[in-house]
Amino acid sequence: MNKKLFISPITIRSLFRKTPTKTYDIITSGAYKTNNLPRIVPKEIPRPNHIYNLVNGPYQSSILIKNQWQLEGIRAACRRARTIIDTVSESIQVGITTDTIDKLVHELCISLGCYPAPLNYEDFPRSCCTSVNNMALHGIPDGRPLKANDILKLDVSVYYNGFFGDVSETYLIPAVDKTKTPIDNDALYLIKHARRCRDRAIAACRPGIEFSTIGRICEEYIKQCNGLKLVKSACGHGLGEQLHEPPQVLHYYDPSEKQMKWIMEEGMVFAIEPVITEGNGRVKMCDDNIQVCTTDNSRCAQFEHTIAITSNGHEILTEGKTDMRPNVLERKAVFV
């Protein structure tokens, strides 16, 4: 009996996709400056342990299985992170600078009683990460105005009442006049499949599943997408009372990585955040030893959710819009 050859619809569409041309700005570290005025957080807002250099010793012995009290604390932090990124996204447009976006994130953090987790974390100077185009990770907000068809990766993480929440989204900056500046379909392709890669990995998470499944699914999916590659050095992570806890979550399969053989159990909390690029998948550290860019200047997209493993599956703690509203009327002047 003859067997029919099945080809994935993703593969078929990808075969007819042209290699993208570089019509976007290549971002270099230090090309645009940020004002040197520090972000100020009111004293009454609790600081995470890393601000006090307490991340060694007993603070590293993270609890992998969270109890109900810890889960609720992480949920509360994740709801705030989601509210902040959704609210700020409404202001993302041509002409706004990433420094202004950072101010909005910072102000909303304070309004919701949160400490912006990136601020002063391993010398990071701002309250969120804004990685544009070829900047893959840890982009520092600066004075460059966003342009039509820029790809902006916005990563928001907060510390609230002793727990962390972490989420990121990727946005394609819309043109003011779409008749003069047509939409970049290559950018849309990249962004769409970066989101789907994350969502497919999350869909497999439940008790009894090996962590290597996340990497297998991400690799399998991206192999079907013409011209796209995983940035293997970008890893997910556990989180809770620390921003980065075990396990380190790989978005590719590595049989030598012991943590990838761990089995998911109810009460585990971790972030899944694959970074996808149009290029060769290789990245390098910038001169500032903070930002990470692609070696071939190719663009990247990233989506991140924090999830908890439940008794029969998983809960996406950073999903969707929340009904939380910042306390705008009582906001303090928290930056200059």
N, C-alpha and C positions, 0 to 999 in steps of 0.2 A: 504494500500500500504506500502511495506517495504521501510524504508529509509536507504540509504547506509551510512555507517560510513566513514566520511572523516578524514584521519589522515595526518597532514602536513608532507611533505618530510623531513623537518628539524627534526621533532620528530622521524620519522622512522630511519634516519641516527643516531640520538643521542642515540636511544635505544641500538644500537650495538657498541657504543663507550665505551671503557674501561676507568676506572678511572685513571687519569694520575699518574705516579710514580714520586717522587721527585728526579730527577737526575741533578738538577741545583744548582747553588750557592745561598745560602740564604744570603741576604745582611743585614748587621747590621750597624747602624749609628756609625760613628767614626772609623770603622775598617780600612779604607783607608783615608789617610790625603790629603788635598788640600794644595798647597803652600799658605802661608799667604799673598803673595803680592797682593795688591788691584787691581781691574780692574779700569782703568782710562778712563774717557770719556772727550774729549776735551770741553773746556768751551763754545765754540760757539754752541754746540748742546743743544737745550732747554731741561730742566729737567721737569719731570711730577710733579704735585702739591704735591704728597706724599713725595717727597724728601725735600720739604720745610715745611712739617708738616701743609699743608693747606687743608687737606682732611675733615676737620670739617666745620661747619657753612655753608655758602652759597655754598661751593663746593659739599655738599652732596645733594643739591636739584637738582638732575639730570633731564635732559629733556628726557622724554621717547620717544617722537616723534621727530625724527631728520629732519631738513630741508635739502634742496639739498646741501647747502654749507657744512653742517656737514657730510652728507652722503659721499660726495666726499673726505672729510678729512679722514674719517674712511676707505674708499676704498684705499686711498693712503697708509695708515699705514698697512692695511691687505695685499696689494700687496708686501710690503717690508717683512713682516713676512713670507709670502709664499716663496719669493725668498730666504730668509735666510735658511729656513728649507729644501728646495729642494737642495740648494747648499751644505749645510753641510751634508745632507744624503749621498752624493756621497763619503764622506770620512769615513763613518761608516763601520768598519771592525774589525776582530779579532785583538787584540793587542792595539787598540787605547784606550786611557783613556777618561773618561767622562770630565775630566778637560781640555783635549785637544779639545774635542768637544765644550766645553764652550768658549775656546779661539777663535775658529773659528766663533762661533756665535757672540761673542763680536766684533771681528774685522769686520765682515760683517755689523753689526749694525752701526758701526762708518762710514764705507765706504758708506752706504746708508743714512747717516744723521740722524740715529735713536738713541734714548736712549734705552738700553735694560731694559725693564720694571721691571723684577724681581730684578735687582741690587739695593740693599739697601731697598727693599720693605719689611717692617716688619722684618728687620734684616736678610733677605736672602742675602748671601754673593757673589753670582755669577750672571751671565747674562742670564742663562736659567735653566730650571729644567730637570734633567736627572734621571728618576726613573727606576731602573733596577730590573727585576724579581719580588720579593715580596714587593718592595717599590711601594706604590700605588700612592703617590702624593708628590710633592715638593722635589724630590730627589736632593741633593746637589752634583754637579760635584766633583769628587775626583780622586785619583791616581790609582784606580783599572783598569787594562786593561780588556777590554771586551773579553768574551770567546764565542766560537761557541755555538749557540742556546740560548744565553742570550736574554731576551726580554727587549728592551730599549724603554722607553717612553720619547720622546723629546718634550718639551713644550716651544714654542718660542712666546714671546709677546714683542711688541715694542711700543715706543711712538714717533710719528713723527708729527711735526708741530701742536701740540695741541691735537692729537687724538691717540687712541690705536688700535692695531690690535693683534689678539690672535689666535694661531693655534697649534695643537699638532698632532703627528703621533706616531705610534708604529712600531718598526723594530725588526725583528728576525735576529740576527747576523749570517751571513752565515759562514759555516766552510771553511777553506782553502782547505782541502781535504775531499770531501763529501763521498768518499769511506771508509774513516776511521772514520768519524764522520757523521753518517746519520742525516738527517734533523729531527727535533723534531715535529712530527705531532700533538701532543697535543698543542704545542705552536702555530702552524699554525691554529688549530681549534679555540683557544682562540682569536687570532688576527683577524681572518676572521669574527667572529661573533661580536666582539667589533665594527669593522668598519660598519658592516651591521646594527647593532643596532642604531648607530648614524645616518646613512643614511636614515633609515626608519623613524626616528623621524623627520628629516629635511624635508622629502618628504611631510609630513602632514601640514607643516607650511604655512599659508596664512591668509589674513584678515578674521576676524570673527571666528577664531578658538580659543578655550580656551587653555591656557597654560598647563592645566592638561593633554591635549592630548599627549604631549611629554612624560610624565611619563607613561601614560597608554600604549603607543606603545612600549616603552623600556621594561616595565615589561612583556607585552604580548610576545614580541619576545624572551627575555632571558629565559622565562619559557619553551620554546620549545627546549632549548639547554642543553643537558645533562651535569650536573655538573657545570654549570656556574651560577654565581650570580651577581647582581648589587651591587656596593658599594654605598649605599644610601647617605652617607655623602659627596660624591663628586657631587657638584652642578654646573650647568651652571650659567650664569649671563649676565645681560645687560652690554654694554660697549659703550664708546664714548669718552668724555673728561675725564672720569675716567676709570680705568681698571675694576672696579667692580661697576656696577650701578644696580638699580632695572630693571627687576625683578630677584629674585633668581629662577633659572630654575631647578626644581626637575626632576630627571630621573626615578621617581616612582610616583605612585598616592597617594596623601595625601589629603583627603577631608577637613582637618582642616586648610590647608595652604591657606590663603586668596589670595596671589599673584598668585596661580595656577588657580584661577577663573578669572583672568584678561583675556581680549580678545585681541588677536593680531590685530594690526592696521598698516596700511601703514606707514613706517618711523621708526618703532621699529627696534632696532639692539640688538642682543644678541648671546651668544655662547652656543652651545650644545656640551657636552663633557662627556658622560657616561663612567665610569670606570667599567670594567668587570673583574671578578676574577674566578679562578678555584675552589676557596674554599667556605667558609661560608659567605663571604661578609662583615665581620666585620674587622675594622681597628683600629689602635691605634696610638697615637702620640709617636714619638721616644724621646729619652732622650734629644735631642737638641731642643725640642719644635718647630721644623720646619718640619722635614720629617715625613711622615705618611706611616706606613707599615701594612700589613695584620696581624691579630692576629694568624693565623694558618700557616704563611709563604707561603701561596699560591701566585702564580704569577698573575699579572694583565696586562691588555691592555687597552689603551684609545686612542680615536680619537676625535679631536675637530675641529669644523668649526665655524667661525663667520658668521652670516647670517643677512640679512636685509629683512624685510617684504615689498613687493612691492604691487602695486595696484591689481595684479591678482595672486600673489603667493609669491615667495621669491627669493632672490639673494644670492648665496654663495660667500661671499666676499674673502674667503681664498681658493678658489678652484683652483686646477690644477697648472701647472707650468706657471710662468709669463715670459714675454720677457724682464724683467728688468735685468740688469747686474751690479754688484757692480763695483764701480770705482776703480779697482784694482791698476792702475798706480799711483793714487794719495792717496792711503791709507797711513795713518800716523801710527807711532809706538804707539799703544794705550794700550799695555799691556807689562809687563816684565815677 
